[in-house]
């Protein structure tokens, strides 16, 4: 929960002794600053009609997007006379700490983002830091709301009866979207005798490539599995595919154990991948930056990564010839789900005296023309669904499957962090041969029962 802080005490004023001459000069300066517009404030700008316009302050953490953000700010000021000031705080950990500290002191900027789980998002709302944008989204027959992919709004929306105790509504504005999928190197596919227009659609087809990889001494799938959350992502994908969303969520609620045969099937997929040879060496300790370098430089055939990688790969190897594919399905019973939705979202400070101006800026920012510009400059998927037809083809491929996107922040129920850690570390142990899928399922279930008992005891 975000704690409400108290403002610092105002320091004692310094006493001054004025001579008559000094006093007259002081009066003259005060008189001038009162009647000459623009001379007495750093927080406002003046347009050509001499009407004071506010400055909207935006905090963000996106080092690679500062230049296009600044350009859009310039365009908005030229259009409206309102200055938009984007302040960058990086890395993301430092940014998050700054936002939390500002929340405690009630001095958040007009617009900001939250890098945290949905429960933290809810805490900010309940503390009065974030404006409910539902009326604005629904105005004019939902004109603003209809800009967006439904999946982009889902992460910023709280439904009726949510477990966080937040009033139903939309509390954030997505400025881009992301999906996490598999990628394959088309040139390496040809070397393996595979059709670059037909990536593997089923899990068995994927496993069959392992022998070809071994024969050519090539590395298969790379990803940041040393960071664990990407393992969790793929495990969730296959859990949805094998047992369906309802059973997965029932597991999170404690109604289905991790020792259930379907969960053992999910865990067994990782053993099969390792045994077949489709996983790259050292995958369980690999950070995503290393994985991106390997794939960008043609050292791996497959990658599991998010749509943000388009910009990363472009910087590493502009000539990389690759395609996007859904993770190969392991079952025909349920669809193959992927993690996706809003990539970056901005929230409006509910206490800001410039709240309405901040909302108007975000409305303009998410219109088609601005979204196309932002996507072209950052190589991130635009949140405005009308912008997709105007973006690079490889980026558009990530949007093709957004209908299959889901994310833990939209499920309305979440798993205990120790259980997630046990599952992800357990998968790592399966890959390196330390434990069997059955052993991991039992270990995870023990931790789940422990956490449920602790919750019940409170």
Secondary structure, DSSP 8 states (H G I E B T S, - for coil): -------------------HHHHHHHHHHHHHHHHSTTSS-SSEEE-TT--EEEEEEEEE--GGGHHHHHHHHHHHHHHHS-EEEEEE--SHHHHHHHHHHHHHTT---SEE---S-HHHHHHHHHTT-B---HHHHHHHHHTTGGGB-HHHHHTTEE-TT-TT---SEE--EEEEEEEEEEEEEHHHHHHTT--TT----BHHHHHHHHHHHHHHT---EE--GGGSHHHHHHHHHHHHHHH-HHHHHHHHTTSS-TTSHHHHHHHHHHHHHHHHT-B-TTGGG--HHHHHHHHHTTS-SEEEEETTHHHHHHHH-TT--EEEE---BS-SSS---EEEEEEEEEEEBTT-TTHHHHHHHHHHHTSHHHHHHHHHHH--EESBGGGGGGS-HHHHHHHTTGGGEE-GGGSS----HHHHHHHHHHHHHHHTTSS-HHHHHHHHHHHHHHHHHHHHH-
